[in-house]
């Protein structure tokens, strides 16, 4: 199945929701967990299978979809037998803030006490915060101060 956001001839003015297009590609539990593992450096099919406990046919299907959507690419690491690693493309790397947001929400609402994992800056080990900043006034924008409008219209 081809996602709406993969089709060159569909534009935002058609009324399609970007969230819907995103969910067409990454919107199931296994796909998100596969991406989480790949971000953590788990890149080989056997490692993903072992870490997630996912059925091999489901893992192969989800990886194939991610490759087709240019979120990950297959990189050979063994010729006989052929074996591949799955690496994030630039498109895949841009999913990091979305996964961090899901993790932050889960840390707040799905854990009892301390979060199981803390994300830190690799250079100074400071725990990270995820903020929305207005690029014009540099203010931190709270969810109650976000509005939407159709793109292409004057502000």
Protein Blocks (a to p, Z undefined) as FASTA:
>chain_A
ZZfklpmkbcfklopafklmmmmmmmcfklmmmmmmmmnopabfklmmmmnopafklmmm
mmmmmmmnomaccddfbfbdcdddddddfklmmmmmmmmmmmmmmmmmmcghjafbdcdd
fklopacddddddfklopacdfklcccddehiaZZ
